[in-house]
Amino acid sequence: MEVEELCLVIRRTGEVGEDGHVSVTFGQLFETYVTISNKVVGILLRARKHGLVHFEGEMLWQGKDDDVVITLLQ
């Protein structure tokens, strides 16, 4: 499933914060994940809907939102 694959990519490329959650910037995730799928934003939105990730804002745009932090919740 694409959402599970995305979570694995976040876990591999992100860094563990003080709260124990793994986080990655959208720019870093996009660069890593775009080679796997060009649907990264849609998959991120689905993952958030299922409570797997958290990020600020309704939508993420390449370039404009590269510094937005995406946190893996599980």
Beta strands, then each sheet from edge to edge (+ up, - down):
strand 1: 15-16
strand 2: 22-25
strand 3: 53-54
strand 4: 69-72
sheet 1: 1+ 2- 4+ 3-
end
